[in-house]
Amino acid sequence: MGEIKVYRRNATIWLASLLLCAFVLETSALTAQKRPADINYNSGSKRQKTNDNRIMDPAFANAGKQAGLEIWRVEDFKPVAYPKNDYGKFYTGDSYIVLFTKINKNNQKSWDIHFWLGTETSQDEAGAAAILTVQLDELLGGDPVEYREVQEHESQLFLSHFKNGVRYIAGGVQSGFTHVDRNAFEKRLFQVKGSRNIRVKQVNPSISSMNRGDCFILDVGKDIYVFVGKKSRNVEKLKAIGAASQIRDQDHAGKGKITIVDEYSPMSDFENFFKALGEGSQQLIPDETVGGDDQTFETNEANIVTLYKVSDASGKLQVTPVGQKPLMQAYLDTNDCFILDTVDANIFVWVGKKCNDKERREAMSKAENYMTSKKYPKWTNIQRLVEGTETTAFTQYFKTWRGANERRDRIVRSVSTDADWEPRLFHAEIRTTGGKFRIEEVHHFDQKDLNEDDVMLLDNGLELYVWIGNSASPEEKEKSETLSETFIKSLGRDNVKTITVSQGNEPEEFKNVFPAWDADVWNNVPNYRDLVKN
């Protein structure tokens, strides 16, 4: 039986130490600098106050009012609006705050706040990002879900905000490297990792940085090459081309020729590519195993999903287990703070409505201390949820869940009449090593996320649809039943009906889950070969 790994590669750094650095340290080598708590806001601008009279930066004045994405980069401990044309491009020496605003059909708003930390960002900037995230959260009423993201280990939700992927660029504000000189054509090689949600990482421009399993983008200014690995899937190829187009638009003002180098290309294209790279040949490209697998953290199967009550009244963090999966909603107390350890590199912090402001602000640092005590990776994802704003990703671990305005537990009601149920779409594939299943959630999905060469799982509560694309591999088709059984078992829910759906034969109940449905969509989706020709 396959093993489910809900594919979330998320990240963290030592937030507790960052907050202490920001709030407590009175003497250090940085005393001459402005710390996040000492920022001077008296610049003549009218600044908004939070509920506890702390000053709110004017950069957040209109934050969260319109649906969509907003990004700020932390510069000199202050949030500075990031140019929309650069969305998706992150400097490794910087910290960012990313806000995504959703407005439902009833005109109700909800928010996700991510603070992103580059691997080379300073502790001061990282601490400022954490503090500014709390300020933005309070400005929006304390209801947003907070996420901490670290370069190369971002959550799938974060990555889903950027359809052409996220791209890492060396440098940052402190180094004085804030933009690309479009006239200085520096040779740059990027590795494209992932399929649905991609990361575009700058690597050393050398043949040793490449492998046969991934796609690579070589940017030499007027010429941009997309080198397609033999083992890459069609969706990965399309994503790589999209990323190359974004590099051209963001870094070269839309100028430059993009050349696709793949198995169908003439030998001259390969020669031009390796000439631009400065070395190498097809035969010298390392095997695909060199590129590594996207799943970098394997959990111990003996571990069990557990809910803990958190307290630090004694001055020392204490976590008391209150239940294991399947969990009951009654375990949660509105007066307390809880940690849900999913043992898959994902930790939730649930904050009751009657917790005080101090407990709300310190929720993430408590989770970080817990993570440290468990010796989890530093990039383990931590999400903070306030009572009443729970996501389906959180409630899925509970046997039953009742929303604030529900009379009966929604999990036992007919899903077709449950307006509060949030369907979830997952991309499923069999890993090349070990034959294990890998599951990756697709956020903000629409019909175009149903790719012809994939197997998808649509979790609609009491029904699990297994959608099989016409070009899915024979092995994926053969093991789709085992895949669905394993997935249902991982959810811990009873009475889930499995419905297999083939591409082009979707029932109305399936179609209605999507924002819109077009019977001809697969005829209009760009074909890889046609895209290369154009």
C-alpha positions, 0 to 999 in steps of 0.5 A: 500500500502506498504511503501518503505524503501531503506535499508541503515543504515549508520552513522556519527559523528561530522566531523566539530568538528573533522576537527577543532580539527585537524587543528585549536586547538593550545592549548589543553590537547593534545598539547604534541601529534602529531595532524594530521596536524603536522605529521612528514613525514621526515622519509627518505622515498620519499613522494608524493606531492598533487597538493597544495604541501602537503605531501602524506603518502607513504602508499598510493603510490600504492593506487587505481592502481589495481581493488579491496579492500585496507584497512589502519588502522590509527595508530599514525595518519598515515595510516598503511596497514591492513593485507588482511587476516583480511579484514572484522574484525574491532576493535571498538577502531580504525579508518580505510580507505577503498578504493574500485577500479573499472575498467570498460571494457574500462579500466577506473578507479573509486573509492569509499573511506570509512572512518570507525569509531569505536564507541570507536575510539578517536577524534584524530584518527577519525580526522586523518582518515577524513584528510587522506581520503581527501589526498587519494582523492586528490591523485586519482584526486579528483574524488572518491566518499567519504563515512563516515561510523560509526560502526553498521550503515554502508552503504550497499555499504560498507558492500557489500565489505565483502562477509562474513560480517563485524565483530566488535572486542573489543579493538584497537591500543591505547589499545595495543590490536592489535591481537588475541592470538590464544593460549588464548581461550577467550569465545566470543559470536557474534550476526549475523545481516542482511541477504544479508550484515551481521554485526557480533557484539561481545556481552556479552556471556550470554543467555540474549544476544540471541534471537530466530530470529538471528544467533549466533556464540560462539567461545571457541577456538577449538570449534566454534558453530553456533546457528541458530535461528528458524525464520532465513532465509536460506540465513542468516544461510549460511551467519552465517556459512561463518562468523564462517569459517572466524573467524576460519581462521582469529583468529585460523589459520584455526584450530577448529571444527565448529558445527551447532546447529539448529532444526535438531541437536541432543540434545547433540549439544544443551547441549554442546552449553549451557555448552560452553556458561556457562548457559541457555537452549532452553527454556530460549532464549528470543523471536525474538523481543528482537533482534530488527529490522535492520531498526533503523531510520524511516523518516516522510512521510511528508518530501519531497526530497529536493535540497539545494544550500549551502553557507557560504560566510557570515561566517554562513552556509546558505542553500537555497532550489532550488527544490523538487522531481522530480528534474531537473539537471538544478538546479545544478550549476558547480560553487556551492555546493549543498546538496540533502536531501533524508529524508531517513537517506541519504544525498548527497553533490554535488560539482561543478567542478568550486568550489575551493579546500577549498569548496571541502575539506569542503563539508562534514563539511557543510553537517554535519552542515546541518544534525545537524540543521535538528536534524537528527541522528548522524549516518546519511550517507553523501556521497560526489560527484564531478560533473561528478562522479554521481552515479545512487543512486544520479541521481535516484532523478532527472526526467532526467539526461544527462551524460557529453558525452550524446546528449539526456537525457538518461532517455527518451532513450531506455535503451537497447541502453544506455551504461551509464545506471547502472542497480540496483538490490534490495532485497525485503521483507515484514517486520514482523511488520506492513506489510511494504516493506523493500528494500535493494540494492545489490551492485556488484551483480551477478547471485548468489545473486538471492536466491530461497527464495527471491523476487528481483527487477532489475531496468533497467531504463525503465523496472523494473523486478520483479524476484520471487524465487521458494521458496519465501513466499506465501505472498511475491508472492501475494504482488509482484505487489503491491511491484513493483508499490510502488517501481516505485512510489518512484523513481518518474519516468514515463513510467516504464514497469513492467515485472514479471519473475519467477526463471528459466524462465528469458528472455535474456534481464534480463540475459544480465544484469548480468556479467555471466549467468549459467542455472545450478547455482541454482543446484550448490549453496550450500544447507543449509542442505547439508552444515550442513552435510559436 
